[in-house]
Amino acid sequence: MRLSGRRGWWAIAAAVLIAVVTAVGVLVATGGEDDTPPQARGTTSPVPSTSAAPTSAGATTTSPETTTQEPGTPAPTAPTTAAPVAVPPALRGQDLTVLPTSQRVVALTFDAGANAAALPSILATLAREGVRATFFLTGRWAAANPAGVTAIGAGGHRIGNHSMTHPAFTGLSDAAVSEEVLAGQQAILAAGADPRPLFRFPSGDRDARTIAAVNADGYVAVRWTVDTLGWQGISGGRSAQEVTDRALAGLRPGEIVLMHIGSNPDDGSTLDADALPDMIARMRAAGYGFVTLDALFG
C-alpha cells in the first residue's frame, strides 16, 4: 500500500516511535548493564594497607564472658557469605597491640559476650564526651541484644567480631575456627551491623595458626595495649580508680584500651563504665584524643 502526502509521513513517524519505545522497554526489562553497587552483589572493598604495628605475646586473660557450649546446643555453622577480603600483608600474622601512629590518640574498646548491664552508662558517657569507640560483639550477644547493636551503631561507634560463642580458639580445629568467625559475622549482620574486618580473640587466646585462620576469613586480629581488669569487679579486689590508673599507666600514642560491657557475675559491679568519665578526662588532660580502630586502615 502506498502512503502519500502528509498522512503518509505521519504514519512513518508513528511507526518509528513505536519501535524505539519497544526497544527501550526490552532493555529496561532485561536490566541492561549491571549497575548494582558492589556491596549489593556480595563483594567488599579491599582494606587499605598500612604499616605493621608491634605485637606482644601478653598474658591471656579470662573474663566473665568466657563461655562453654551448653549441652544440646547446636554448634555454630558457617553461613553462606561473600568471599573474604584479603588482609593486607602488613597486617597478616599479627594480633595488633597498638595503632601504628605517632599521634597522641587512644582507641577505647569494649568487649561484649555476657550481659549488657553497663551498655547504657557507657553509651551515655561516650555521647556526652563526644568520643567514639570500638565494640567487639559475640554473635550470641548480638542475637540476644539487637537493640544494643542498634544503639551502638546509632552512637557512631565501630563494631567488630568477637566470635559466635566465645570459646578458646587454640583448642579448635581450623574448620571450627572458621565456623566461629563466620557464624559470629552472620549473627552481627542479622542484628544490623557489619563487623568486618575487625576481630578480637575471646580471652586473647590465640597462636600463629589461629591468627592465620582468621586472616583467611578476611579479618585483622586486634588485641590491646592494656586490659583495665575492670571485669574482675569489686569482689576481685579492683576499683574504678584502679581501672583508670591502669589505662593511664599504659598511655602512649596508639594505645588500645580493653574494657567490657558486662557486669561482674559475682558482685554485679561495672567498674569500666564507672571509670570511663574520669579516664577520658585524664587522657584529654594529657593531650590525647580518641579514635576507633578504623584508624588502622587510614
Secondary structure, 3 states (H helix, E strand, C coil): CCCCHHHHHHHHHHHHHHHHHHHHHHHHHHCCCCCCCHHHHCCCCCCCCCCCCCECCCCCCCCCCCCCCCCCCCCCCCCCCCCCCCCCHHHCCCEECECCCCCCEEEEEEEECCCCCCHHHHHHHHHHHCCCCEEEECHHHHHHCHHHHHHHHHCCCEEEECCCCCCCHHHCCHHHHHHHHHHHHHHHHHCCCCCCCEECCHHHCCCHHHHHHHHHCCCEEECCCEECCHHHCHHHCCCHHHHHHHHHHCCCCCEEEEEECCCCCCCCCCHHHHHHHHHHHHHHHCCCEECCHHHHHC
